[in-house]
Amino acid sequence: MKDFDNKELIRTYEKNGFTVKAYKSIMTDKERTLKDAQIKYDILNIIKDLTVTKKENIEYENKIAL
């Protein structure tokens, strides 16, 4: 069960007759910073791709109109 090696048990509760355990991942500040930076980088790339695609579509439509 390596799934829970880097996780910390937050709380345990009963729901519909089952015991539910809530976990959170344990990360160092450096790991958290790197993960946040990667997420921001991915978001910026998505926005960039959408902007470029929209610009290409506008240019394509302008060429058709000529």
N, C-alpha and C positions, 0 to 999 in steps of 0.2 A: 504494500500500500504506500507507494511513494507519492501519491497524490496529496497527502497531508503533511509531507516533510517540512515544507516551508510555510505552513499555515498555523495560526494561533486560534484556539477555540475562544469565541467571544461569549456565546451564551447557549444554553440548552433549554428547550421548552417542549411542551406536549401540544400536538395538533392532530385532531381526528384520530386519536388513539396511537399516534406514532411519536417517537422521540425525535425531535429535530435539533440538529447541532449546527450552529452558525459559525463559520470560520472566516478569518481575514488573512490575507497573505502577509508574511513578515518580510519587509524589505528594509535595507539600509537606506540612509538618506541619499547615498550616491546612486543606488539602484533606482530609487524613486525619481531622482532628478533625471537620470538617463531615460527612464520610461516616459516621463512627462515630455522631455525634449523630443523623443521619437514620435509621440502622439502629435505634438505641435507640427513637426516636420511633415508628417503624413497629411494632416489637415491642410497645410499650406500647399502641398503638392496637388491635392484634390481641387482646391480653389484655383490653382494655376491651370490645371488641366481643363476645368470648366470654362475659365476665362478664355483660354486659347481656342477651345472648341467653338465657343460662341463667336469669337472674332473671325475664325475661319468660315463659319456659316454666313456671317454678314458679308465677308468679302466674296464668297461664292455666290450669294444672292445678288450682289452688286454686279458681278461679271455677267450673270444671266440677264440682268436688266439692260445691260449695254447691248 
